[in-house]
Amino acid sequence: MTATRPWVDDPFAEAISSGRGPLWLRRSDGGRLRLDVERWCAPAAGADHELLRRCVRLGTPVLDLGCGPGRLVAELLALGVPAMGVDVTLTAVARTQHLGGPALCRSLFDRLPAEGRWGTVLLADGNLGIGGDPDALLHRVSQLLSPDGRLLVEVEPAAVDERLTVQVQGPDGRCGPPFRWARLGAEATVRRAAHAGLVERERWTSHGRCFLALARDHGDHAHRERSSGSGATSSNRSAPGFSLVVKRL
């Protein structure tokens, strides 16, 4: 008998297909965290634009981990920034591809194209929680980034650092299989990122959402870019072979 999989064999795939919620992560203690399905399935808006502006400024190929239905990948391509999405939900990958964005239906912990050459990696929309082990996830991101790359990560607005067991719950009360998840605020993320060799370069808040820019630690801890964006130093380079990678998807 095939084991059921979260985000695949639960109400999430159905919600992504329809573009509508409501949908929640139901905690083992009965509490619920709302999933913003309608925002994910709509065009980029609000705080997305601050995130995208930084991707454009960096000008490097972007890997969106947990891309969902692909709004960020599609907008980046429209802005002239090469981008690719990765998601475990086939419905989400299909929506991304329908928008014209390259995407892989794969775990981010599996082998991915151009490892160690991505100029920007995105973890938006709570995806820092993937796997329930932020230390392992941040280490994985450090493997994907180029030496001068950036991780742009959305964090919780509150000062939180927790691991929990959740299930995706639909409007009819039906739940998918339990899985591990995590929630981290800015300080907890910075602290854990240090174990993966990543340091904070910038933080900002937009439309009630909070973000960090992290980069490899080259021994210059005192350097930090201002949120105005004037301090970016990455050049407009593409990862070697990126175009070839996209053509083979």
N, C-alpha and C positions, 0 to 999 in steps of 0.2 A: 504494500500500500504506500503510495507516494505521500510524503509529509506535506502539510500545508505550509505556505510561506507568507509572512507578513508583507503588506503592500501589493501582494499579487493575488492571493486567495482570500481576500477580505473585501469589505465595502470600499476600500480606497480606489481600486481599479475601476469600479463602477462609477464612483463620483468623478474621477478624472475623465471617464468616457462621456459623461453627461455635462461636465463642467459645473456641477452644482453640489452643494452640501445639503444639510449640515453633516459634519463629520468630526469625530473627536478621537483623541488618544485617551483611552480609559485606563487609569492607573489601577494597580492592584488594591489600593485602599479605597477605591470607588470614586475618587476624584477624576475630573475630566479636563483635558486641554483641547481647546477648539483648534481645528485645522482649517486654514483659510483657503479652501478649495477654489472659491470664486475668484479670489485675487490671483492665485497661481494660474488659473486658466484664462485670465484676461490679459490684454496687452500690458507691457511694463508701465508702471505708474508710481507716483509718490516717491518713496525712498529708493525704489529701483533706479531712478535716474541718477542719484548721487553715486550709487554703486557702479552703474554703467559708465558714468563720467570718468571714474578712476580707471576703469578698464581701457577706455579710449585713450586716456592720458598715458598709460603705460605702453599701449600700442603693441602688446605681445599676444600671442595666441592664448585663448582662455579655455580652460577645462572646467565645466560646470558639473560638480559632483552632486548627484541627486537632483538632476535637472527638472524632474517632473514633466509637465506638459510643454516646456520649452520656451517660455516667454523671454527669458534672459538670453538664451542662445539666439533666438530669432532676432531680437533687437540688436544684439552685438553684430550680427552679420549685416543687418541693415545699416549699421553705423560704420561698416567697413573693417570690423575687427574679426579676425578668424576665430571661430569658437566651435566647441564640440561638447555635447552633453553625455552623461552616463547616468543610467537609472536601471533599477531592477524590475520595474513595472513595464511590461511590453506596451500597454495602452499609453503610458506616458511617453515612451520612446516613439511610438507611432504618431502621436500628436506633435512631437517635436519635429519629426521628419516631415509631417504634413505642412508645417510652417516653413519648411525649406532648410532646417538645421540638421547637420549630421549628429547622430546619437547612437550610442551602443547600449543594448540591453545586457547589462553586466554588473556584477558587484564591483564597487570601487577597489575592493581588496584583491580582485583578480588582476591578471596581467592586462595593462592598458597600453595603447599606442603612445609613443614618444615619451616614455617614462624618463624623468630627469631633465626634460627639455621644455616643460610648460612654463611660460612666462608669468601666467596668472592662473590661480586655482580659486574657484568660488565654492563656498559652503554657505548658502543662503537659506532662508525659510526654515530655520531650526535644524538644518542638516548636520550641524556639529554633534547632534545626538546620535547619528547613525552608528549602530553597533553597540551602543551603551558603554563604550570604552574610549573616551576622548584621547587618552594617551596613545593608544594604538592608532586612532584615526589621524591625529596630528603627525605621528611618525610616518604614516602612509603618505600624507600630503608632502612631507619633506622629501620623500623618495620621488614624487612626481614633479616637483618644482625644479626649474633650472637654478644654477648657482645664484643668480641675481633676481630670482622670481619673487612673486608676492602671493600670499594667501589672503584673500578678502573674505572674512568670515562674519556672519551675523551671530550675535550673542544675545542672551536674555537681558532685558533692561534691569532686572533685579540682581542683587548679589546672591547668586545661587550656584551650588556645585553639587549636583546630585545624580545618582544613577538609579533607575527605576525600571520596573517591568510594566509594560503597557500592552494594550490591544487596540486596534482600529475599530471604532464603533460607528455604525451607521444610524440614520434617523429612525429605523425600525427597532433599534436596540441590538441588532445582530452584531456580534464581535468576531474578528478574525483571530488567528493564533497569537498567543503571547510572545513578546520579544523584548529584548533589552534596549533601553533608550537612555539618553543623558540630557541634562540641561545645565548650561554654564553661563555665568555672567562674565563681564569683561575681565575682572581681576583673576578669577579662577582660570579663564582661558589663557591669559598671559602667563600665569604661573605654570600651567601644564605644558604650554607650548615650549617653554624653556627646556624641558626634558627632551623635546624633539629637535633642539637646536634652532628654534625660531624665536625671534624677539619682536616686540611691538614697534611699529613705525608710525602708526597713526590710529586715531579712534574718532568716530563721529556718530552723531545721532540725527536721524531724519524721520519725520512723520511718526514718531514714537518707536522707531526701530533703531537698534544699536549695532555698530559694526567696528571691526578692527582690521587693520592691515598688518600682517606679520611677514617677516623676511628672515632669511638665514642670518645667524649671528656671526658676523665677521669681526667681532671684537670692538665694535664702535657703539656700545650701548647708549652713549650720550646722544647719538644722532636720532632725531625723530622728526618726521615730516609734519608740517602744520596742516590742519584740515582744509586750508584754502587751496591746497594742491600745488603750491609753487615749488615744493621741494622734491618732486619726483625726478629720479635720475635714470630710470630705465629707458633704453632707446627703443626705437620702433623696429624691433627685430622679430622675425618669425622663428618658431622652433624648426630646426633643420628637418626637412622631410615632411612638414605639416601638410602641405598640399597633397603629397602622395598618400599620406595616411588617410585623409578625408576621402580621396578617390577610391580607396580600398574598402571603405565602410559598407 
